[in-house]
Amino acid sequence: MEEVNKQFSAKAKHDFKLIQSAVEDGNEKAYAELMQIYKKPVYDVVLKMVRNPDDAKELTIEAFAKALRNLNKVNHE
């Protein structure tokens, strides 16, 4: 992995390592950890927008599916 920009927080650097592991190594545990970290915050934002828990759950799943397909595009510079 390229050197992660020093301006990023320790949490961001950890996330970048998870992304790298998920993308380059196909590490399913890295994918799962990313989902564990971000599932609730994403759901909460979506719920505030749609105001329907069932729709928010479905949209959260869709958001994660799209995000996981595009992890290889993350720029850590």
mmJSON file of the N, C-alpha and C atoms, coordinates in Angstrom:
{"data_MODEL":{"atom_site":{
"group_PDB":["ATOM","ATOM","ATOM","ATOM","ATOM","ATOM","ATOM","ATOM","ATOM","ATOM","ATOM","ATOM","ATOM","ATOM","ATOM","ATOM","ATOM","ATOM","ATOM","ATOM","ATOM","ATOM","ATOM","ATOM","ATOM","ATOM","ATOM","ATOM","ATOM","ATOM","ATOM","ATOM","ATOM","ATOM","ATOM","ATOM","ATOM","ATOM","ATOM","ATOM","ATOM","ATOM","ATOM","ATOM","ATOM","ATOM","ATOM","ATOM","ATOM","ATOM","ATOM","ATOM","ATOM","ATOM","ATOM","ATOM","ATOM","ATOM","ATOM","ATOM","ATOM","ATOM","ATOM","ATOM","ATOM","ATOM","ATOM","ATOM","ATOM","ATOM","ATOM","ATOM","ATOM","ATOM","ATOM","ATOM","ATOM","ATOM","ATOM","ATOM","ATOM","ATOM","ATOM","ATOM","ATOM","ATOM","ATOM","ATOM","ATOM","ATOM","ATOM","ATOM","ATOM","ATOM","ATOM","ATOM","ATOM","ATOM","ATOM","ATOM","ATOM","ATOM","ATOM","ATOM","ATOM","ATOM","ATOM","ATOM","ATOM","ATOM","ATOM","ATOM","ATOM","ATOM","ATOM","ATOM","ATOM","ATOM","ATOM","ATOM","ATOM","ATOM","ATOM","ATOM","ATOM","ATOM","ATOM","ATOM","ATOM","ATOM","ATOM","ATOM","ATOM","ATOM","ATOM","ATOM","ATOM","ATOM","ATOM","ATOM","ATOM","ATOM","ATOM","ATOM","ATOM","ATOM","ATOM","ATOM","ATOM","ATOM","ATOM","ATOM","ATOM","ATOM","ATOM","ATOM","ATOM","ATOM","ATOM","ATOM","ATOM","ATOM","ATOM","ATOM","ATOM","ATOM","ATOM","ATOM","ATOM","ATOM","ATOM","ATOM","ATOM","ATOM","ATOM","ATOM","ATOM","ATOM","ATOM","ATOM","ATOM","ATOM","ATOM","ATOM","ATOM","ATOM","ATOM","ATOM","ATOM","ATOM","ATOM","ATOM","ATOM","ATOM","ATOM","ATOM","ATOM","ATOM","ATOM","ATOM","ATOM","ATOM","ATOM","ATOM","ATOM","ATOM","ATOM","ATOM","ATOM","ATOM","ATOM","ATOM","ATOM","ATOM","ATOM","ATOM","ATOM","ATOM","ATOM","ATOM","ATOM","ATOM","ATOM","ATOM","ATOM","ATOM","ATOM","ATOM","ATOM","ATOM","ATOM"],
"id":[1,2,3,4,5,6,7,8,9,10,11,12,13,14,15,16,17,18,19,20,21,22,23,24,25,26,27,28,29,30,31,32,33,34,35,36,37,38,39,40,41,42,43,44,45,46,47,48,49,50,51,52,53,54,55,56,57,58,59,60,61,62,63,64,65,66,67,68,69,70,71,72,73,74,75,76,77,78,79,80,81,82,83,84,85,86,87,88,89,90,91,92,93,94,95,96,97,98,99,100,101,102,103,104,105,106,107,108,109,110,111,112,113,114,115,116,117,118,119,120,121,122,123,124,125,126,127,128,129,130,131,132,133,134,135,136,137,138,139,140,141,142,143,144,145,146,147,148,149,150,151,152,153,154,155,156,157,158,159,160,161,162,163,164,165,166,167,168,169,170,171,172,173,174,175,176,177,178,179,180,181,182,183,184,185,186,187,188,189,190,191,192,193,194,195,196,197,198,199,200,201,202,203,204,205,206,207,208,209,210,211,212,213,214,215,216,217,218,219,220,221,222,223,224,225,226,227,228,229,230,231],
"type_symbol":["N","C","C","N","C","C","N","C","C","N","C","C","N","C","C","N","C","C","N","C","C","N","C","C","N","C","C","N","C","C","N","C","C","N","C","C","N","C","C","N","C","C","N","C","C","N","C","C","N","C","C","N","C","C","N","C","C","N","C","C","N","C","C","N","C","C","N","C","C","N","C","C","N","C","C","N","C","C","N","C","C","N","C","C","N","C","C","N","C","C","N","C","C","N","C","C","N","C","C","N","C","C","N","C","C","N","C","C","N","C","C","N","C","C","N","C","C","N","C","C","N","C","C","N","C","C","N","C","C","N","C","C","N","C","C","N","C","C","N","C","C","N","C","C","N","C","C","N","C","C","N","C","C","N","C","C","N","C","C","N","C","C","N","C","C","N","C","C","N","C","C","N","C","C","N","C","C","N","C","C","N","C","C","N","C","C","N","C","C","N","C","C","N","C","C","N","C","C","N","C","C","N","C","C","N","C","C","N","C","C","N","C","C","N","C","C","N","C","C","N","C","C","N","C","C","N","C","C","N","C","C"],
"label_atom_id":["N","CA","C","N","CA","C","N","CA","C","N","CA","C","N","CA","C","N","CA","C","N","CA","C","N","CA","C","N","CA","C","N","CA","C","N","CA","C","N","CA","C","N","CA","C","N","CA","C","N","CA","C","N","CA","C","N","CA","C","N","CA","C","N","CA","C","N","CA","C","N","CA","C","N","CA","C","N","CA","C","N","CA","C","N","CA","C","N","CA","C","N","CA","C","N","CA","C","N","CA","C","N","CA","C","N","CA","C","N","CA","C","N","CA","C","N","CA","C","N","CA","C","N","CA","C","N","CA","C","N","CA","C","N","CA","C","N","CA","C","N","CA","C","N","CA","C","N","CA","C","N","CA","C","N","CA","C","N","CA","C","N","CA","C","N","CA","C","N","CA","C","N","CA","C","N","CA","C","N","CA","C","N","CA","C","N","CA","C","N","CA","C","N","CA","C","N","CA","C","N","CA","C","N","CA","C","N","CA","C","N","CA","C","N","CA","C","N","CA","C","N","CA","C","N","CA","C","N","CA","C","N","CA","C","N","CA","C","N","CA","C","N","CA","C","N","CA","C","N","CA","C","N","CA","C","N","CA","C","N","CA","C","N","CA","C","N","CA","C"],
"label_alt_id":[null,null,null,null,null,null,null,null,null,null,null,null,null,null,null,null,null,null,null,null,null,null,null,null,null,null,null,null,null,null,null,null,null,null,null,null,null,null,null,null,null,null,null,null,null,null,null,null,null,null,null,null,null,null,null,null,null,null,null,null,null,null,null,null,null,null,null,null,null,null,null,null,null,null,null,null,null,null,null,null,null,null,null,null,null,null,null,null,null,null,null,null,null,null,null,null,null,null,null,null,null,null,null,null,null,null,null,null,null,null,null,null,null,null,null,null,null,null,null,null,null,null,null,null,null,null,null,null,null,null,null,null,null,null,null,null,null,null,null,null,null,null,null,null,null,null,null,null,null,null,null,null,null,null,null,null,null,null,null,null,null,null,null,null,null,null,null,null,null,null,null,null,null,null,null,null,null,null,null,null,null,null,null,null,null,null,null,null,null,null,null,null,null,null,null,null,null,null,null,null,null,null,null,null,null,null,null,null,null,null,null,null,null,null,null,null,null,null,null,null,null,null,null,null,null,null,null,null,null,null,null],
"label_comp_id":["MET","MET","MET","GLU","GLU","GLU","GLU","GLU","GLU","VAL","VAL","VAL","ASN","ASN","ASN","LYS","LYS","LYS","GLN","GLN","GLN","PHE","PHE","PHE","SER","SER","SER","ALA","ALA","ALA","LYS","LYS","LYS","ALA","ALA","ALA","LYS","LYS","LYS","HIS","HIS","HIS","ASP","ASP","ASP","PHE","PHE","PHE","LYS","LYS","LYS","LEU","LEU","LEU","ILE","ILE","ILE","GLN","GLN","GLN","SER","SER","SER","ALA","ALA","ALA","VAL","VAL","VAL","GLU","GLU","GLU","ASP","ASP","ASP","GLY","GLY","GLY","ASN","ASN","ASN","GLU","GLU","GLU","LYS","LYS","LYS","ALA","ALA","ALA","TYR","TYR","TYR","ALA","ALA","ALA","GLU","GLU","GLU","LEU","LEU","LEU","MET","MET","MET","GLN","GLN","GLN","ILE","ILE","ILE","TYR","TYR","TYR","LYS","LYS","LYS","LYS","LYS","LYS","PRO","PRO","PRO","VAL","VAL","VAL","TYR","TYR","TYR","ASP","ASP","ASP","VAL","VAL","VAL","VAL","VAL","VAL","LEU","LEU","LEU","LYS","LYS","LYS","MET","MET","MET","VAL","VAL","VAL","ARG","ARG","ARG","ASN","ASN","ASN","PRO","PRO","PRO","ASP","ASP","ASP","ASP","ASP","ASP","ALA","ALA","ALA","LYS","LYS","LYS","GLU","GLU","GLU","LEU","LEU","LEU","THR","THR","THR","ILE","ILE","ILE","GLU","GLU","GLU","ALA","ALA","ALA","PHE","PHE","PHE","ALA","ALA","ALA","LYS","LYS","LYS","ALA","ALA","ALA","LEU","LEU","LEU","ARG","ARG","ARG","ASN","ASN","ASN","LEU","LEU","LEU","ASN","ASN","ASN","LYS","LYS","LYS","VAL","VAL","VAL","ASN","ASN","ASN","HIS","HIS","HIS","GLU","GLU","GLU"],
"label_asym_id":["A","A","A","A","A","A","A","A","A","A","A","A","A","A","A","A","A","A","A","A","A","A","A","A","A","A","A","A","A","A","A","A","A","A","A","A","A","A","A","A","A","A","A","A","A","A","A","A","A","A","A","A","A","A","A","A","A","A","A","A","A","A","A","A","A","A","A","A","A","A","A","A","A","A","A","A","A","A","A","A","A","A","A","A","A","A","A","A","A","A","A","A","A","A","A","A","A","A","A","A","A","A","A","A","A","A","A","A","A","A","A","A","A","A","A","A","A","A","A","A","A","A","A","A","A","A","A","A","A","A","A","A","A","A","A","A","A","A","A","A","A","A","A","A","A","A","A","A","A","A","A","A","A","A","A","A","A","A","A","A","A","A","A","A","A","A","A","A","A","A","A","A","A","A","A","A","A","A","A","A","A","A","A","A","A","A","A","A","A","A","A","A","A","A","A","A","A","A","A","A","A","A","A","A","A","A","A","A","A","A","A","A","A","A","A","A","A","A","A","A","A","A","A","A","A","A","A","A","A","A","A"],
"label_entity_id":["1","1","1","1","1","1","1","1","1","1","1","1","1","1","1","1","1","1","1","1","1","1","1","1","1","1","1","1","1","1","1","1","1","1","1","1","1","1","1","1","1","1","1","1","1","1","1","1","1","1","1","1","1","1","1","1","1","1","1","1","1","1","1","1","1","1","1","1","1","1","1","1","1","1","1","1","1","1","1","1","1","1","1","1","1","1","1","1","1","1","1","1","1","1","1","1","1","1","1","1","1","1","1","1","1","1","1","1","1","1","1","1","1","1","1","1","1","1","1","1","1","1","1","1","1","1","1","1","1","1","1","1","1","1","1","1","1","1","1","1","1","1","1","1","1","1","1","1","1","1","1","1","1","1","1","1","1","1","1","1","1","1","1","1","1","1","1","1","1","1","1","1","1","1","1","1","1","1","1","1","1","1","1","1","1","1","1","1","1","1","1","1","1","1","1","1","1","1","1","1","1","1","1","1","1","1","1","1","1","1","1","1","1","1","1","1","1","1","1","1","1","1","1","1","1","1","1","1","1","1","1"],
"label_seq_id":[1,1,1,2,2,2,3,3,3,4,4,4,5,5,5,6,6,6,7,7,7,8,8,8,9,9,9,10,10,10,11,11,11,12,12,12,13,13,13,14,14,14,15,15,15,16,16,16,17,17,17,18,18,18,19,19,19,20,20,20,21,21,21,22,22,22,23,23,23,24,24,24,25,25,25,26,26,26,27,27,27,28,28,28,29,29,29,30,30,30,31,31,31,32,32,32,33,33,33,34,34,34,35,35,35,36,36,36,37,37,37,38,38,38,39,39,39,40,40,40,41,41,41,42,42,42,43,43,43,44,44,44,45,45,45,46,46,46,47,47,47,48,48,48,49,49,49,50,50,50,51,51,51,52,52,52,53,53,53,54,54,54,55,55,55,56,56,56,57,57,57,58,58,58,59,59,59,60,60,60,61,61,61,62,62,62,63,63,63,64,64,64,65,65,65,66,66,66,67,67,67,68,68,68,69,69,69,70,70,70,71,71,71,72,72,72,73,73,73,74,74,74,75,75,75,76,76,76,77,77,77],
"pdbx_PDB_ins_code":[null,null,null,null,null,null,null,null,null,null,null,null,null,null,null,null,null,null,null,null,null,null,null,null,null,null,null,null,null,null,null,null,null,null,null,null,null,null,null,null,null,null,null,null,null,null,null,null,null,null,null,null,null,null,null,null,null,null,null,null,null,null,null,null,null,null,null,null,null,null,null,null,null,null,null,null,null,null,null,null,null,null,null,null,null,null,null,null,null,null,null,null,null,null,null,null,null,null,null,null,null,null,null,null,null,null,null,null,null,null,null,null,null,null,null,null,null,null,null,null,null,null,null,null,null,null,null,null,null,null,null,null,null,null,null,null,null,null,null,null,null,null,null,null,null,null,null,null,null,null,null,null,null,null,null,null,null,null,null,null,null,null,null,null,null,null,null,null,null,null,null,null,null,null,null,null,null,null,null,null,null,null,null,null,null,null,null,null,null,null,null,null,null,null,null,null,null,null,null,null,null,null,null,null,null,null,null,null,null,null,null,null,null,null,null,null,null,null,null,null,null,null,null,null,null,null,null,null,null,null,null],
"Cartn_x":[0.844,0.0,0.877,0.47,1.196,1.09,2.018,1.974,0.705,-0.065,-1.288,-0.912,-1.556,-1.303,-1.326,-0.34,-0.194,-1.273,-2.025,-3.074,-4.281,-4.393,-5.536,-5.419,-6.568,-6.609,-6.247,-6.0,-5.696,-6.881,-8.102,-9.299,-9.361,-9.098,-9.115,-8.044,-6.87,-5.794,-6.19,-6.867,-7.348,-8.355,-9.267,-10.256,-9.582,-8.554,-7.835,-7.189,-6.656,-6.053,-7.112,-8.298,-9.391,-9.799,-9.899,-10.274,-9.234,-7.977,-6.911,-7.014,-7.198,-7.289,-8.501,-9.604,-10.816,-10.628,-10.042,-9.901,-8.788,-7.611,-6.447,-6.416,-6.873,-6.786,-8.13,-9.212,-10.534,-10.925,-10.391,-10.602,-12.036,-12.832,-14.234,-14.374,-13.427,-13.481,-13.294,-12.487,-12.298,-13.598,-14.269,-15.565,-16.537,-16.589,-17.511,-17.214,-15.937,-15.588,-16.0,-15.802,-16.242,-17.755,-18.483,-19.944,-20.326,-19.635,-19.924,-19.702,-18.646,-18.309,-19.333,-19.758,-20.552,-22.037,-22.488,-23.889,-24.849,-24.654,-25.578,-25.532,-24.35,-24.356,-25.025,-24.794,-25.427,-26.939,-27.357,-28.791,-29.439,-28.791,-29.357,-29.551,-28.579,-28.696,-29.831,-29.876,-30.923,-32.299,-32.404,-33.683,-34.166,-33.257,-33.641,-34.158,-33.641,-34.061,-35.396,-35.594,-36.805,-37.897,-37.532,-38.487,-39.343,-38.744,-39.425,-38.374,-38.465,-37.425,-37.2,-38.269,-38.101,-37.377,-37.769,-37.088,-35.637,-35.404,-34.044,-33.157,-33.687,-32.91,-32.549,-33.532,-33.302,-32.289,-32.441,-31.524,-30.118,-30.012,-28.694,-27.997,-28.732,-28.166,-27.712,-28.533,-28.17,-26.93,-26.862,-25.705,-24.424,-24.485,-23.306,-22.918,-23.894,-23.582,-22.85,-23.343,-22.698,-21.311,-21.2,-19.907,-18.886,-19.291,-18.359,-17.896,-18.782,-18.389,-17.363,-17.347,-16.479,-15.33,-15.057,-13.964,-12.623,-12.45,-11.175,-10.917,-11.927,-11.788,-11.416,-11.309,-10.989,-9.594,-9.471,-8.182,-7.703,-6.569,-6.05,-4.876,-4.792,-3.704,-4.138],
"Cartn_y":[-1.186,0.0,1.233,2.207,3.459,4.082,4.953,5.644,6.491,6.316,7.088,8.49,9.48,10.879,11.087,11.772,11.972,12.861,13.574,14.44,13.654,12.385,11.592,11.125,10.98,10.499,9.009,8.536,7.114,6.26,6.729,5.989,5.895,7.002,6.99,6.059,6.091,5.2,3.741,3.449,2.083,1.677,2.598,2.325,2.059,2.85,2.64,1.258,0.815,-0.525,-1.594,-1.393,-2.342,-2.376,-1.209,-1.127,-1.838,-1.584,-2.237,-3.749,-4.228,-5.666,-6.259,-5.539,-6.02,-6.069,-5.033,-4.933,-5.843,-5.712,-6.421,-7.892,-8.2,-9.574,-10.291,-9.569,-10.185,-10.593,-9.894,-10.226,-9.907,-10.94,-10.754,-10.198,-10.49,-9.931,-8.415,-7.93,-6.485,-5.838,-6.463,-5.963,-5.922,-7.009,-7.098,-6.029,-5.778,-4.76,-3.368,-3.091,-1.806,-1.642,-2.696,-2.633,-2.435,-3.116,-2.988,-1.543,-0.94,0.432,1.432,1.263,2.295,1.998,0.796,0.441,1.366,1.541,2.363,3.832,4.435,5.84,6.061,5.151,5.286,5.124,4.117,3.89,5.119,5.688,6.856,8.04,8.282,9.382,9.102,7.883,7.524,7.611,7.138,7.189,8.63,9.537,10.951,11.492,10.969,11.448,10.854,9.556,8.9,8.71,8.758,8.654,7.388,6.326,5.037,3.967,3.265,2.289,1.187,0.682,-0.385,0.124,1.303,1.892,2.207,2.69,3.03,1.788,0.675,-0.574,-0.983,-0.938,-1.344,-0.421,0.871,1.831,1.716,1.389,1.184,-0.003,-1.078,-2.262,-1.916,-1.175,-0.771,0.12,1.028,1.928,1.141,0.17,-0.642,-1.493,-2.036,-2.843,-1.99,-0.783,0.108,0.523,0.841,1.25,0.117,-1.087,-2.214,-2.496,-2.302,-2.486,-1.437,-0.316,0.789,1.067,0.154,0.359,0.58,-0.035,0.088,1.514,2.374,3.753,4.724,4.226,5.083,5.645,6.943,7.631,8.004,7.497,7.763,8.735,9.539,10.515,11.87],
"Cartn_z":[0.0,0.0,0.0,-0.788,-0.781,0.606,0.91,2.185,2.247,3.305,3.473,3.923,3.345,3.662,5.179,5.68,7.119,7.72,6.895,7.422,7.917,7.55,7.954,9.395,10.043,11.418,11.477,12.67,12.859,12.396,12.657,12.235,10.714,10.029,8.566,8.022,8.613,8.171,8.368,9.478,9.726,8.645,8.324,7.279,5.94,5.609,4.358,4.326,5.456,5.511,5.299,5.882,5.678,4.204,3.595,2.188,1.329,1.613,0.85,0.981,2.193,2.42,1.699,1.736,1.068,-0.439,-1.005,-2.454,-2.975,-2.407,-2.948,-2.548,-1.348,-0.854,-0.87,-1.163,-1.108,0.299,1.28,2.682,3.106,3.29,3.665,5.077,5.949,7.31,7.27,6.348,6.198,5.726,4.748,4.304,5.489,6.239,7.369,8.416,8.676,9.664,9.178,7.905,7.367,7.509,7.221,7.381,8.839,9.734,11.16,11.625,11.145,11.54,11.016,9.76,9.098,8.926,9.255,9.02,9.771,11.048,11.84,11.428,11.275,10.853,9.488,8.556,7.241,7.381,8.119,8.336,8.97,9.98,10.668,9.723,8.867,7.896,6.912,6.4,5.443,6.099,7.325,8.038,8.197,8.495,8.61,7.281,6.181,4.866,4.438,4.676,4.156,5.203,6.466,7.584,7.55,7.054,7.031,7.292,8.438,8.801,7.772,7.177,6.177,4.938,4.473,3.319,3.656,4.869,5.284,5.305,5.776,5.778,4.356,3.473,2.084,1.393,1.604,0.994,1.565,2.838,3.458,2.819,2.618,1.964,0.548,-0.173,-1.533,-1.534,-0.567,-0.482,-0.232,0.661,0.94,-0.263,-0.95,-2.139,-3.166,-3.391,-4.36,-3.865,-2.602,-2.039,-2.139,-1.826,-1.875,-3.303,-4.266,-5.667,-6.107,-5.426,-5.836,-4.873,-3.96,-3.007,-3.699,-4.836,-5.541,-6.037,-5.982,-6.442,-5.314,-4.089,-2.958,-3.122,-2.943,-3.072,-1.671,-1.283,0.058,0.047,-0.974,-1.058,-0.588],
"occupancy":[1.0,1.0,1.0,1.0,1.0,1.0,1.0,1.0,1.0,1.0,1.0,1.0,1.0,1.0,1.0,1.0,1.0,1.0,1.0,1.0,1.0,1.0,1.0,1.0,1.0,1.0,1.0,1.0,1.0,1.0,1.0,1.0,1.0,1.0,1.0,1.0,1.0,1.0,1.0,1.0,1.0,1.0,1.0,1.0,1.0,1.0,1.0,1.0,1.0,1.0,1.0,1.0,1.0,1.0,1.0,1.0,1.0,1.0,1.0,1.0,1.0,1.0,1.0,1.0,1.0,1.0,1.0,1.0,1.0,1.0,1.0,1.0,1.0,1.0,1.0,1.0,1.0,1.0,1.0,1.0,1.0,1.0,1.0,1.0,1.0,1.0,1.0,1.0,1.0,1.0,1.0,1.0,1.0,1.0,1.0,1.0,1.0,1.0,1.0,1.0,1.0,1.0,1.0,1.0,1.0,1.0,1.0,1.0,1.0,1.0,1.0,1.0,1.0,1.0,1.0,1.0,1.0,1.0,1.0,1.0,1.0,1.0,1.0,1.0,1.0,1.0,1.0,1.0,1.0,1.0,1.0,1.0,1.0,1.0,1.0,1.0,1.0,1.0,1.0,1.0,1.0,1.0,1.0,1.0,1.0,1.0,1.0,1.0,1.0,1.0,1.0,1.0,1.0,1.0,1.0,1.0,1.0,1.0,1.0,1.0,1.0,1.0,1.0,1.0,1.0,1.0,1.0,1.0,1.0,1.0,1.0,1.0,1.0,1.0,1.0,1.0,1.0,1.0,1.0,1.0,1.0,1.0,1.0,1.0,1.0,1.0,1.0,1.0,1.0,1.0,1.0,1.0,1.0,1.0,1.0,1.0,1.0,1.0,1.0,1.0,1.0,1.0,1.0,1.0,1.0,1.0,1.0,1.0,1.0,1.0,1.0,1.0,1.0,1.0,1.0,1.0,1.0,1.0,1.0,1.0,1.0,1.0,1.0,1.0,1.0,1.0,1.0,1.0,1.0,1.0,1.0],
"B_iso_or_equiv":[0.0,0.0,0.0,0.0,0.0,0.0,0.0,0.0,0.0,0.0,0.0,0.0,0.0,0.0,0.0,0.0,0.0,0.0,0.0,0.0,0.0,0.0,0.0,0.0,0.0,0.0,0.0,0.0,0.0,0.0,0.0,0.0,0.0,0.0,0.0,0.0,0.0,0.0,0.0,0.0,0.0,0.0,0.0,0.0,0.0,0.0,0.0,0.0,0.0,0.0,0.0,0.0,0.0,0.0,0.0,0.0,0.0,0.0,0.0,0.0,0.0,0.0,0.0,0.0,0.0,0.0,0.0,0.0,0.0,0.0,0.0,0.0,0.0,0.0,0.0,0.0,0.0,0.0,0.0,0.0,0.0,0.0,0.0,0.0,0.0,0.0,0.0,0.0,0.0,0.0,0.0,0.0,0.0,0.0,0.0,0.0,0.0,0.0,0.0,0.0,0.0,0.0,0.0,0.0,0.0,0.0,0.0,0.0,0.0,0.0,0.0,0.0,0.0,0.0,0.0,0.0,0.0,0.0,0.0,0.0,0.0,0.0,0.0,0.0,0.0,0.0,0.0,0.0,0.0,0.0,0.0,0.0,0.0,0.0,0.0,0.0,0.0,0.0,0.0,0.0,0.0,0.0,0.0,0.0,0.0,0.0,0.0,0.0,0.0,0.0,0.0,0.0,0.0,0.0,0.0,0.0,0.0,0.0,0.0,0.0,0.0,0.0,0.0,0.0,0.0,0.0,0.0,0.0,0.0,0.0,0.0,0.0,0.0,0.0,0.0,0.0,0.0,0.0,0.0,0.0,0.0,0.0,0.0,0.0,0.0,0.0,0.0,0.0,0.0,0.0,0.0,0.0,0.0,0.0,0.0,0.0,0.0,0.0,0.0,0.0,0.0,0.0,0.0,0.0,0.0,0.0,0.0,0.0,0.0,0.0,0.0,0.0,0.0,0.0,0.0,0.0,0.0,0.0,0.0,0.0,0.0,0.0,0.0,0.0,0.0,0.0,0.0,0.0,0.0,0.0,0.0],
"pdbx_formal_charge":[null,null,null,null,null,null,null,null,null,null,null,null,null,null,null,null,null,null,null,null,null,null,null,null,null,null,null,null,null,null,null,null,null,null,null,null,null,null,null,null,null,null,null,null,null,null,null,null,null,null,null,null,null,null,null,null,null,null,null,null,null,null,null,null,null,null,null,null,null,null,null,null,null,null,null,null,null,null,null,null,null,null,null,null,null,null,null,null,null,null,null,null,null,null,null,null,null,null,null,null,null,null,null,null,null,null,null,null,null,null,null,null,null,null,null,null,null,null,null,null,null,null,null,null,null,null,null,null,null,null,null,null,null,null,null,null,null,null,null,null,null,null,null,null,null,null,null,null,null,null,null,null,null,null,null,null,null,null,null,null,null,null,null,null,null,null,null,null,null,null,null,null,null,null,null,null,null,null,null,null,null,null,null,null,null,null,null,null,null,null,null,null,null,null,null,null,null,null,null,null,null,null,null,null,null,null,null,null,null,null,null,null,null,null,null,null,null,null,null,null,null,null,null,null,null,null,null,null,null,null,null],
"auth_seq_id":[1,1,1,2,2,2,3,3,3,4,4,4,5,5,5,6,6,6,7,7,7,8,8,8,9,9,9,10,10,10,11,11,11,12,12,12,13,13,13,14,14,14,15,15,15,16,16,16,17,17,17,18,18,18,19,19,19,20,20,20,21,21,21,22,22,22,23,23,23,24,24,24,25,25,25,26,26,26,27,27,27,28,28,28,29,29,29,30,30,30,31,31,31,32,32,32,33,33,33,34,34,34,35,35,35,36,36,36,37,37,37,38,38,38,39,39,39,40,40,40,41,41,41,42,42,42,43,43,43,44,44,44,45,45,45,46,46,46,47,47,47,48,48,48,49,49,49,50,50,50,51,51,51,52,52,52,53,53,53,54,54,54,55,55,55,56,56,56,57,57,57,58,58,58,59,59,59,60,60,60,61,61,61,62,62,62,63,63,63,64,64,64,65,65,65,66,66,66,67,67,67,68,68,68,69,69,69,70,70,70,71,71,71,72,72,72,73,73,73,74,74,74,75,75,75,76,76,76,77,77,77],
"auth_comp_id":["MET","MET","MET","GLU","GLU","GLU","GLU","GLU","GLU","VAL","VAL","VAL","ASN","ASN","ASN","LYS","LYS","LYS","GLN","GLN","GLN","PHE","PHE","PHE","SER","SER","SER","ALA","ALA","ALA","LYS","LYS","LYS","ALA","ALA","ALA","LYS","LYS","LYS","HIS","HIS","HIS","ASP","ASP","ASP","PHE","PHE","PHE","LYS","LYS","LYS","LEU","LEU","LEU","ILE","ILE","ILE","GLN","GLN","GLN","SER","SER","SER","ALA","ALA","ALA","VAL","VAL","VAL","GLU","GLU","GLU","ASP","ASP","ASP","GLY","GLY","GLY","ASN","ASN","ASN","GLU","GLU","GLU","LYS","LYS","LYS","ALA","ALA","ALA","TYR","TYR","TYR","ALA","ALA","ALA","GLU","GLU","GLU","LEU","LEU","LEU","MET","MET","MET","GLN","GLN","GLN","ILE","ILE","ILE","TYR","TYR","TYR","LYS","LYS","LYS","LYS","LYS","LYS","PRO","PRO","PRO","VAL","VAL","VAL","TYR","TYR","TYR","ASP","ASP","ASP","VAL","VAL","VAL","VAL","VAL","VAL","LEU","LEU","LEU","LYS","LYS","LYS","MET","MET","MET","VAL","VAL","VAL","ARG","ARG","ARG","ASN","ASN","ASN","PRO","PRO","PRO","ASP","ASP","ASP","ASP","ASP","ASP","ALA","ALA","ALA","LYS","LYS","LYS","GLU","GLU","GLU","LEU","LEU","LEU","THR","THR","THR","ILE","ILE","ILE","GLU","GLU","GLU","ALA","ALA","ALA","PHE","PHE","PHE","ALA","ALA","ALA","LYS","LYS","LYS","ALA","ALA","ALA","LEU","LEU","LEU","ARG","ARG","ARG","ASN","ASN","ASN","LEU","LEU","LEU","ASN","ASN","ASN","LYS","LYS","LYS","VAL","VAL","VAL","ASN","ASN","ASN","HIS","HIS","HIS","GLU","GLU","GLU"],
"auth_asym_id":["A","A","A","A","A","A","A","A","A","A","A","A","A","A","A","A","A","A","A","A","A","A","A","A","A","A","A","A","A","A","A","A","A","A","A","A","A","A","A","A","A","A","A","A","A","A","A","A","A","A","A","A","A","A","A","A","A","A","A","A","A","A","A","A","A","A","A","A","A","A","A","A","A","A","A","A","A","A","A","A","A","A","A","A","A","A","A","A","A","A","A","A","A","A","A","A","A","A","A","A","A","A","A","A","A","A","A","A","A","A","A","A","A","A","A","A","A","A","A","A","A","A","A","A","A","A","A","A","A","A","A","A","A","A","A","A","A","A","A","A","A","A","A","A","A","A","A","A","A","A","A","A","A","A","A","A","A","A","A","A","A","A","A","A","A","A","A","A","A","A","A","A","A","A","A","A","A","A","A","A","A","A","A","A","A","A","A","A","A","A","A","A","A","A","A","A","A","A","A","A","A","A","A","A","A","A","A","A","A","A","A","A","A","A","A","A","A","A","A","A","A","A","A","A","A","A","A","A","A","A","A"],
"auth_atom_id":["N","CA","C","N","CA","C","N","CA","C","N","CA","C","N","CA","C","N","CA","C","N","CA","C","N","CA","C","N","CA","C","N","CA","C","N","CA","C","N","CA","C","N","CA","C","N","CA","C","N","CA","C","N","CA","C","N","CA","C","N","CA","C","N","CA","C","N","CA","C","N","CA","C","N","CA","C","N","CA","C","N","CA","C","N","CA","C","N","CA","C","N","CA","C","N","CA","C","N","CA","C","N","CA","C","N","CA","C","N","CA","C","N","CA","C","N","CA","C","N","CA","C","N","CA","C","N","CA","C","N","CA","C","N","CA","C","N","CA","C","N","CA","C","N","CA","C","N","CA","C","N","CA","C","N","CA","C","N","CA","C","N","CA","C","N","CA","C","N","CA","C","N","CA","C","N","CA","C","N","CA","C","N","CA","C","N","CA","C","N","CA","C","N","CA","C","N","CA","C","N","CA","C","N","CA","C","N","CA","C","N","CA","C","N","CA","C","N","CA","C","N","CA","C","N","CA","C","N","CA","C","N","CA","C","N","CA","C","N","CA","C","N","CA","C","N","CA","C","N","CA","C","N","CA","C","N","CA","C","N","CA","C","N","CA","C","N","CA","C"],
"pdbx_PDB_model_num":[1,1,1,1,1,1,1,1,1,1,1,1,1,1,1,1,1,1,1,1,1,1,1,1,1,1,1,1,1,1,1,1,1,1,1,1,1,1,1,1,1,1,1,1,1,1,1,1,1,1,1,1,1,1,1,1,1,1,1,1,1,1,1,1,1,1,1,1,1,1,1,1,1,1,1,1,1,1,1,1,1,1,1,1,1,1,1,1,1,1,1,1,1,1,1,1,1,1,1,1,1,1,1,1,1,1,1,1,1,1,1,1,1,1,1,1,1,1,1,1,1,1,1,1,1,1,1,1,1,1,1,1,1,1,1,1,1,1,1,1,1,1,1,1,1,1,1,1,1,1,1,1,1,1,1,1,1,1,1,1,1,1,1,1,1,1,1,1,1,1,1,1,1,1,1,1,1,1,1,1,1,1,1,1,1,1,1,1,1,1,1,1,1,1,1,1,1,1,1,1,1,1,1,1,1,1,1,1,1,1,1,1,1,1,1,1,1,1,1,1,1,1,1,1,1,1,1,1,1,1,1]
}}}
